[in-house]
Amino acid sequence: MLVAALGFAIMGALVKVGSEKFTSGELVFYRSFFGLVVIWLYIYQRKLPLATPVMFKHMSRAIVGFVSLVLFFYAIAHLPLATAITLNYTSPLFLALLTPFLLHEAPKKTLFITLIMGFIGVVMLLKPSVHSEDWLAGFIGLCSGFGAAWAYVHVKQLGQANEPDWRTVFYFTLVSSVGAGLWMLFDRFHAIDWQDLPVLLGLGFSATIAQLAMTRAYRTGDTLVVASLAYVTVVLASLFGVLWWHEHLSFDAWLAIGLIIASGMISLRATPAK
């Protein structure tokens, strides 16, 4: 999970670098297409079947994940890196809200406290670090967290249906590649120069390695420990923001990030797991 956290932090930094030239749709395409090629080669070499009785659930998960990814990349482009990634990592709070309704699992009373604490953290984070013209980006970043939580619910349901991880990842990267590709046809398209290749290849490579490492971590490790370690991404992204863009958050902003991380970890531990 630490490898995954580093990969996602590098991905976020490269998205911010790439957003100076490319749109969010273009960056999602390059990120997704790279992963699609990798997972397709894995499937082709092992002659694995893509047919599934729960195709609708795969498509639903893929579409939700695609929209969430676009929103996340937009937030990274318009907000400090630590702020954007922290807003996306509100997903455990939304997951705690969605679980009782979508997975029919009774929530613990602790969840209500953590939800209040987490959203207080969100308000504190946005107030000191987001200017009035950037509130839209902050809201979009928060929506990406909600979308990520919804996607996680779909992943859990697919797991309960005994769907393998590689098939879930394949359909997600396929839909994201097609969706972002269509977006590029109707939106601005920027030609790729040689100097863009390290950024785009690095984006795809770091995202794919992070995705594979995270999948392995959740499969072989303790779920709560792995989910808690995921927040290392916020710390690493904060360091990248300071070193690369000289982003300095106020004490209130760091306190808010701490509140969100703490509430996310507590909510993960309070959410019942079957």
N, C-alpha and C positions, 0 to 999 in steps of 0.2 A: 504494500500500500504506500510505502514511502517512495518507491520508484514511481508509482502512479501519480502521487502528489507532485513530485518533481516534474513529471511529464506534462501534467495539466497546467502547472505554473508556467512552464516554458511555452506551452501552447498559447496560453493567455497573453504572454509577452509578445509572441510572434504575431498573434492576431492584432495586437495594438500597433506593432510595426507595420504590418501589411495593410491596416486600415487607412494609412496615410495615402495609399494609392487605390486599393481595391474596396469594393462595396462589401457589406456583410454577406450578401448572397454569393458573391464570388469566393470569399474566404470559406464559407460553408461548403461550397462545391469542391474546392481543392482539398479541404480537410477530409470530406466524406469520400471523394473518389479514390484518394490514396488508400484509405481503409478498405474500400470495396475491392480494389485490386488485390490487396493482401489476403482478405478473407476468401475471395474467389479462388485464388491459387491454392489455399489450404483445402477448400472444398473439392476442387478439381483433382488435386493429387490423391485425395483419399476417396474419391468417388462417393461423396456423401449426398444423401437425397435432400432436395429442397422442398418436396411436396409436404404439406402439413394440413391436418384437419382444422387448425385454428388460424387460418390465413387472415381472417377479419381482425383478430386480435393482434396479429403481427403488423398489419397495415395501420391499425389504430395507434399502436405503440410507436411505429415509425413516424407517422405524421405528427404526433404530439412531440416526439423527440426532435424532429426537424424544426418545427416552429420554435421550440424552446432554445435550440441551438442558434437560430437566427437572432432571436431576442438577446441571447447571451453575448453573442459577438458584437451586436450593436451597442450594448451597454459597455463592453470593454473599449470600444472605439471612442466613446464619448464621456467616460468617467475615469477617475483614477483606478489603476488596475486592482488595488486592494479592495476598493469600494465595490466595483463591478463583481468581482469574484465572491465577496462576502454576501452580496445580495442574491447571487445565484445559489449560494450555500444556505439560504433559508429553506431549501427544499425539505429538510427533516421536519421543520415546523409545519409546512403544508402537508407533508406526508402524515403527520400526526392528526391533522384535521381530516384528511381524506380516508384514512384507514377504516374508521368506524362505518363509513357509508359505502365504500367500494369493496372492502374485504370482510365486512361484517364482523369486526373484532371490537370488543368492548374496550374503550380507552380507560386508562387509569387516571385518578384524580390529579396525579402529579403533572399530567400533560397540560392541564389548564394553566397551571402556574408557569410552566416553561413557555407556553405559547404567549402569555402576557409579557413575560420577561424578554422573549425573543423579539416581539414586535415593538417593544419599547426601544430595544437596541437598534432596530431598523430606523425608527424615527430619529433617534439620536445620531445615527450614522449619516442620514441624509441631510439633516439640518445644518451641521457645521461644514460638511464637505461638498455639498452640491449647491451651486448657484441657482438662482431662480430659473434661468434659461435651461438648466440641465435637469429639472425635475422630471421631464418626460423620459429622459434616459434612465433616471433612477427608478421610475415606475416600470419601465420596460425591463430593467434588471430584476426587479422584484417578480414580475410576471414570468421571467425565465426560471426563477426558483420554483414557482408554482407549476410550470410546465415540466420541469425536471422531476418534481414529486409525482405528478400524474404519470409520467413515463415509468418511474420506479414501480408504481402500483401495477402497471401493465406487465413489467418484467417479472414481478412476483407472481402474477396470475399465469404467465407463460411458464414459469418454473413449476407451478403447481400442476400444469398440464404436461409436465415432463418434456418440454421443448428444450433442445440443447442450446447452449449459449451462442455457438457459432451461427446457428440459423437466425437467432434473434438479431445478432450483430449484422448479418448479411442483409436482411430486409431493411434494417434501419439505415445502413450506409447506402443501399440501393435507392430507397425512397428519397433520402437526403440529397443524393447525387442528381437524381432526376428532377426533384423539386427545385434545387438550386440552379441546375442547368436551364430549366425553363425560365426561371427568374432572370438569368443572365441574358436570355434571348429578348426579353421585353424591357430590360433595364440597361443601364450603361455597361459596356464591356471594355475592359482595359487590356490592351495587348501586353503579353508577358515579355519582359526584357531578361537578358542573362542575369543581371544583378538581382532579379526577383526570385530566381530559382532557389537559392539557399533559404529564403524566408518561407516560400511555399512548400518546398520539400521538407524543411524542418518542422513546419506546422503539421503536415500530414504524418510524418514519422513520429513526432512526440505524442500526437493525439492517439495514434494507433498503439504505440508502446504502452501509453498510460491506460488505454482501454483494456488491453490484454492483461496488464499487470493487475488492474483493479478486479477484472473478472477472476483471475487466479487467486487473488487475495480473498475475495468473498467466498470462493469455492472451498478453499483449504484452511482458512483462518476463522477465528471467532468473529462473528458478524459485528458485535458491538465494538470490539477493539478495532477492527478494520474501519468501521464507519467513523469512529472517533479520530483515527489517524488521518482520515481524509481531510480534516481541517488544517493539516500541515500545509496544504495548498495555499490557504489564505496567508500564512506566515511567509512562505516562499515568494508568493506574488507581491506581498508588501515589500520584501527586500528588493525584488526586481524593479518595482516602481521607484524606490528610493535611489537605486544605483543607476538605472537607465534614464529615467525621466525626472529625477530629483523631486519626486512627489513626497511631500511631507504632510502627514495627517496630524490634526490637533489631538490633544490628550482626550477630549470628548469622543473623537472618532475612534481612537484606539480602545477606549472604554466600551463603546458601542460594539465594536468588533468582538471584544471579549465576551460581552453579554450574548451576542448571537451565537458564538461558538459554544459557550457554556450551555445555553438553552437548547441548542441543537444536539449536543452530546447527551444531555439529560433526557430529552424527548426520545432519542433513540433507545435509551435504556428503559424508558417507561412504556414503550410501544410493545405490546405482546407479539411474540413470534411463534408461529406454528411449526 
